Every structure is written in C-alpha cells, then in structure tokens.
Amino acid sequence: MSHVRGLTCRECGRAYAAEALHACEFCFGPLEVSYDYDEMAAAVSREAIAAGPPNLWRYRELLPVGEGDPVSLGAGFTPLVRADRLAAELGLGELWVKDDTRNPTGSFKDRVVSVALTKARELGFKVAACASTGNLANSVAAHAARAGLASVVLVPSDLERVKVLTTAVFGGQLLAVEGNYDDVNRLCAELASDYPDWAFVNVNVRPYYAEGSKTLAFEVAEQLGWRLPDHVVVPVASGSQLTKIDKGFRELVRLGLVAARGGHEDDPAGPVRISGAQPEGCSPVATAFRAGADHVRPVKPDTIAKSLAIGDPADGWYALEVVRRTGGALGSVSDAEVLEAIRLLARTEGIFAETAGGVTIATLARLAREGVVRDDERVVVYVTGNGLKTVEAFSDTVAPTATIRPRLDEVAEALGRSGFLGAGDHEREAR
C-alpha cells in the first residue's frame, strides 16, 4: 500500500495516518485518502488492469488497500449499455446506461462495502456496522457474512419491506429505528464513539468506503475503450458518490490512462461534466444549486425514493462544488416523474431500476429538455439499484393487461382491447 500517503482534511489540509479516522481533530472537516500518484502510475497500466479479475478489484492499485485477499462477492465491472432507444425518446445522441443493478446485492453499494470491509479487516476490526436507507444494509450484511464478521445494521423503521428481508436473511443484527435516515445516522455516530472496535463503514472507515465509488468512473472509461464521456448524470443522496466519480475521472487523467478533455491535463474544471439528480421530496443540494447558494440547507425527507432520502447530506456541499466546477447541473423531479421514468427505462432498454434510478432517468430527461445535457455529447447515466428492491412503489400502478380463461378467442379479444392486435390480426385470431 505504498501508494497511499494517508488521510488529508478536505478543509484545512492537515495530514493523518491511514487509520480508522473520518474527521479532522482540528477543524472537524471530513478526511479523504491521499495518494502518491507517481508511485501509483508506476504500478498501474491499461494492460495490467485488463489482466485483472472481471470485477472492481481489477483496479486494486487505484484503491486504498493492502495486499491481502479482498472481501468480495464479485461486485463491479457491470454492463455499460448503449441506450439508443432511450436516447431517441429523450432527443439525445450517444447515451449509455451504467447498469449497477447487476451487482451481487442489487446496488452500487457492493462496491463501497467491498473496499470498506477489506480495509476494516486490515485494520483488525471484527464487527461491521452502518446506518442505511436499505441498499447499504443489504451489502454490509452480505459482505460481513462472506468475511466471517459480525454485523450490526441500523435502518429507518419505515424502510421498504424487501430491503428489510434482504438484510435480515444474512443473519446479522438488524435494528429498525423510529425516525428517518438522519436520525439513524446521528445514532450511529454516537455508537461509533461508544464502540470504537466496530467498523462503521459510513463513519469511522468512511474515507476508504467512499473510494469504492471511483470504480464507477474507472469502469466507464475502460468500457468506452479508455475514452472519457463528455457528461454523466449521477444520483445524489449523501453526495459522496458524485464527488468520487469526479475524483476517479481526474485520477485516470493524472495517471495517463485516458486523454484529458481538450488536451489540458490540469484543466481545473475536470475532464467530465457532472450533473446530479435528486427527488423533489429530498432535494437540498439541487435547491442550493438553483438558488446559487454556498451552503446546503437540511430538509425533512418526503419521497418514495428512500435510498436518496438523506435530508442532511454529509458531502452535499462538495457535490455542489463539483457540479458547478465541471459545468453540470443539479435537478430534482417529482415522485410521479420517478415512476414514469422507471417505466420508460424498462420499456426502452429492458432495465428495471429502483426508485433512485427513476430519479436519475427523470432528471436526465429534464436536463435534456432544458438543453443542459446536449445531443452532441457522449452521455452516461448511472442506474445504481435494482427495481426488485422497491416494488412497493408500483403496487397500484402496474397490473396484468387482462385476466382471461385458457381460450384462443379470449387471448385475441384481450389483445385487441389493448390495441396490441390490429383489426386484421383480431379477425384472424378469432377464426
């Protein structure tokens, strides 16, 4: 792990050892992993990456871990799907969907948890813990089981039933807390002080956990033939994923693995335009963007997109800074738009996204209408969770086309009523 220098405060720049720390002792700013990029560049190449495993650990030299076996369920290197039918619906040109619904527990959280628990095991922790809106709970419980670690997961008590079941099945401790995610997160911050021998993936080992999101940038560039997209659209909850995707793209340029935009390696804007997506019922970062504000005001979440329902986002200000610096935008959409966007993605590309994915697709559509996302750009939209996790959101909106008896004439009649069969087809089927 010689390429890891340590941790650095994102506010005051103070340096710390690569230990289980997440906040600066001087200014309380968040800590981030810092690297020796010269040593990293000497250890990594396109060829070495291509020779690695078909998962996120092909980028091991770009991650803050040692040489031991990773805690892995095989997450990463998920499909990058050329979405021509969706692009046509939205009036866009080259559009790709990064389909992270394919990860082992059905969301991108498998990336960050795999990195976090690998580091936690290196640091000697025996218990994995987290606060979660659902997807992280699934992943921590599953990866802890794989690694032989105990797990303690805390979630809001109104979490989707499927996410509760797909956490509890792994046998760890699952505590439902009366309150929203921000209440759960505050409780976990207090628990991290009382139980310093537990690895809270989004508290005391958060700097390492967050680095796993960089692989979403690495994979997109590699899957595009080591080319960068022009513009990406990312869902925003805490804001960490968006900031680390930006960091990942910038690291690829710095290491010489991809060409910089316009040939300028030190372009302060960054190599890729980055836009963010939030639901209207929990859109503190998008609201700050629209208002031109320099701070993110916390809100009380009220949205069907529970995995994005973080009213006081820890990295909200940093996400806002990335979007502004790169020339992107932050949009928000209604719950009705979310459900329609899920159906649109499913109908055009055969990808079933959870409600967070609906937020991202709906925001992409809105930004395309507004001309922020352009038809001359190579665009990637991140779909980060599987729709099977949030089927409750559709309980009153989808159903069988018809219920019929096992008779040919009733098939023809039902399909005729739906408009699927034309008049000629209906008469032929009836005969």
N, C-alpha and C positions, 0 to 999 in steps of 0.2 A: 504494500500500500504506500510505496514511496512517493507516488504522485499526489497524495493528499497532504496538504500543508497543515490543515487543522480547520478550525471554525473561525469565522470572522463576523463581527457585528455589522448588520446591514445599515445601521445608523451612524455609529461613531467609529467604526473600523477597527476596534480592538480585537486582538487575536487570542484564540483559546486553543487548547489541545483538542484532538479529535476524540472527545469523550461524550458521555450522555448529558449534554447541556443543550438548552434551547433558547435561553435569554441572556443578554449581556448583564453582567453584575453591576456595571457602571450606569448604563442608561436604559436598561431593560428592553433594548431593541432585540429583534429576532436574530438568531445566529444562522449562518449559511456555510456550507462546506466550501473551502477554497482549495485550489489545486496548483501544482507546479506543472504548467502546461507544456514546458519544454520537455520534461521527463515523460509526460503523458504522450506527447507527439512521437517520442522515440519508441513507445511501446505499442502504438496502435497504427493500423493501416486498413484500407478497404479490404485487402486480401485476408488479413488476419480476422477481421470481423466476419467475412463470408465463410471462413473455415470454422466458425464457432457454431454453437448449438442453435437450432431454429426457435429460439425464444429470446427474452430480453437479455439473457446472460451472454449473448454474443458481444455485448457492449461492456463487458466486465471492466475493461481497462478505463472506461469512462465513468465508473461508479465508485463510491467511497467505501469499498470493502477490501478485505484481505484475500488470502489465497485458499481458504478452506472451502468446503462444499457449500454452495448456496442453499438457503431454504427456498425450495422451488416446487411449484406444481405445474411448471411449464408455461407460465404466462408470457405473453409478448409475441412479437412477430405475427400479429393478427392481420387479416386481409386489408389491403388498401384497394377499394373497389372503384373502378371507373363508373361514374354515375351519370351516364348520358341521358337517360330518361328523366331523371330528376332535374338535371341541368336544363333540359328542354322546357319543363314545366315552369322553371324559375327564370328563364331567359338568360341563362349563363352559358359560358363556353366550356372550358375544361374543368370539370368538377369531379372530385374524388371524395369518397367516404372512408374514413379510418374506422373500421368496424371492430371496436373493442368489446362488443357483445360476446365475442368468441372466447374470451378468457375463461380460465377454469371455474371461477365462481360467478362469471357473467358480468364482470365490470373491470374497468381500468384499475381499480383498487388493488388487484392482484399484483400489479407492477410495483406500486409503492410499498406494499406489505412485504413482498419478497425481499426487497432491498432492506427495509427496516428490520425485519426479523433476522436476516443474515447478519446485519451489523449488531443487533441486540445479542445474538448468540456469541459473536466475537467478544463483546463486552462482558459476557458472563451472566446475563440475565436468564432467569428460569421461568418467568411469568410474562406473557404478552397481554397487553391491555389496550383499550381505546374507548373514546367516545365516538359514536357513529350515528349517521342518519340511515344506516342499513347496509349499504354495499361494503363499507369498511368492516362492519361487524362480521359479515359473511366471510370476508377474506382473512381477517385475523384469526377467527375460529378455525378455519380450514388450514391455514399455514401453520398455526400453532400445533394442531393435531399432527400434521405431517412431520414437524420438527421434534415432537415429543415434549412440547412446552405446555404448561398450564395456561389457560386464557381466562380473562375477565373482561367482558364486553358490556358497555352501558349504552342504552338506546332510549329515545323517547318512547313513552308508553303507547302513543298512537301510531307507531310505525306500521307499514304495510305488513299484513299477516304473512305473506310469502317470505319476506325478508327475516321475520322472526323465526319461522320454521327452518329456513336455510342457514340460520346461525345456530340454533339450538341443536340441530342434528349432529353437530360435531362434538357435542358433549362437554363443552366448557361452561363456565359460569356466565349467564346472560341476565343482566339486571335491567328491567324496564323502569324508567324514571318518569315520574309525573312532571311534565314540563316539556319545553321544546329543546332543540339541539343545543342552543346556547346555555340553557340550564345544565344540560348533561355535560357539556364541555367544561363549564366552571367547576362542577363537581369533580371531574377527572383531574383538573389542575390541582385541586386541593388534595385528592388522593395521591397524586404523584409526589407530593411533599411528605405525606404520611407513610407511603410505601416506596421508598427510593430504590428498592431492589426489584421493582416491576418496570418493565419496558412499556411505557405508554407511547404507542407509535406516533401519535399526533401531539405529544407533549415533550417528554424528555429525549426521545430519539427522533423528533420531528425533522431536524436538519437532514438526516440520512433518508428518512421516509420520503421527503419531498423530492429528493434527487431521482427517485424512480420514475417520475413523470417526464424526465428528459428523454427517456426511451421512446416516448410518443413522437418526439422530433427526429430522433435518430432513425427510427424505422421508416418514417415517411420519406426522408431524404434518400435512404438506401433503396426503398421500393420504387422511387421515382428515377432510379438509375443514377444515384448520387447527384441529384438536382434538387434545388430548393423550390417549394411552392412560392407563389407570389403573395398569397393571402390565406390565412387559416382562421376558422371560427371555432371557439372553444367555450364549453360551458363553464360558468363561474359559480362556485359555492364559497369556499374559503378564499379563492383566488390563487392558491398555490400552484395548481396545475397549469394555469395560463402563464405564470411567471417562469416556471421551469421549462415549459415548451420553448419559450423565448430563449432561455439560457442554453437549452440544448442546441437550437439552431446556431446561436452565436458561437458555441464551442466547436461545432463542426467546421465553421469558417476559420476559427482561430487555429485549429489543428490541421488545416489544409485538406480536409476530407471532402469539402464542397467548395465551389467557387462563390465568392461574395457577390451580392447584388451590385450590378454596375461596376464590378471590379474593385470596389473600395472595401478592403478588409476591415478598416477601422471606422466604417460608417456608424455614427452614433445612434442613428435610428434603429439599427439592427437589420438583419438580412431579410426578414419576412414581416409583412404587415400582419398584425394580430388583432382580431376582434373578439369580443366576449358576449356571452348570452346569459340572460337571467330571466326568471319568471316575474311577471309584474307583482305577484304577491310576496316576493322577496328579492328586491332589486336595488339594494343600497349602493352598489358600485355603479350600475347603469344610471341611477338617479344622479349620483355625483358627477358622472360624465356629462350628462345632459345639462346640468346646472353650471358646468365649468368650475365646480368646487374643488378645493385642495384637500378635502377631508371626506371620509365616508361615514355617514350618519347611520347608526344601527337602527334596525326596524324589527317589528314583530312579524315572523313569517306567517303567511296565509296562502298556501298554494298546494296544488296536487303534486308538484314536483318536489317531493320531500327530500330527495337526495341533494337538492340545491338549496334547501331551506336553512341557510345559515344567516341569521339576521345581523350578526356582528362578525364579519369575515376577517380572520387574522391577517390575511395577505391582501385585503381589499385595496388599500392604498397603493401597494406595489403593482397590483394588476392594473389599476387605473393609470399608473405611470407608464407601464409597458404599452398599453393601448395607445396612449397619447404619443409616446415617443416613436412608435412604429407606424403611425398614421392610420390606425384602425379605428374602430368604434365599439361602443357598448350599447346593446339593445335589450329591450325587455318585451315580453309577449304575454298575452292572457292565457288562462287555462284552456279556454276554447280553442285558441290557436295552437296550443300544445297538442291537444288531442287530434286536431285536423292534420298537423304536421306528422304525427306518428303514423297516421293512416296513409299520408302522402308518400312517406319513405317506404312503407311496407308495400304499397301498391306499385310504386315505380321501380324499386330496387330489391324487393324481397328481404329487407332487413327490418326486424321488429325491435324497435328501441323502447327503452323505458321512458318515463315522462321527462327525465333530464335530456334525453336525446330529442324528444319532441320540442323542448325549449330551444335547443341548438338549431334544429332544422327550421323551425318557425322564425327564429332570429335571422338565420341565413336568408330566408325568403324576404323578410322585411328589409334587411340591408341591401339585398339585390334590387328591390323596388326603389329604394332611396338612392341607388347609384353608388353606395359605399363599396359593395362588392361588385366588381365590374365583369363584363363578359369577355374582356381581353386578358383576364388573369387566370393563372393556374391556381385553383382554389381547393383546399382540403377542409372538410368539416369533420369534427371529431364526435363520434357517437360512442358514448362511454359506458353504457349499461344495457342489459338485455330486457326486452319488454315483458318477459315472463315474470319479472320481479314486481311489476306494477299493474297486473291485470285488473286489479280492483278499480282502477281509474276508468276502465272500459265497460264495467258491468252493465251499464244502462245504455250503451251506445252501439254495441255490436251484437249481432244475433244471427241465427241461420236465415238464409233467404226465404225459406219456406219449410214447413213440415208436411210431408206427404206420405201416402201409402205406397207400397212397393209396386207401382204400376207405371208403365211407359207413358200413358196418356197424362198422368199427373206430373211426371217429370216435364213433359212438353208444356203443359199448362203453366207450371210454376216458372219455367224459364221464359215463357212468353210474357207472363205478367211482369217479370223483372226487366224485360227488354233485351235479354241476352239472345233470344232467338228472334229472327225476323219473321215476317208473315209466312214466307215460303217455307222456312225451316219448321215453323209451328205446324203447318198443314202436313208436311212430310212426316214429322214425328208423330202426329196424331194418327196418321194412317198406319 
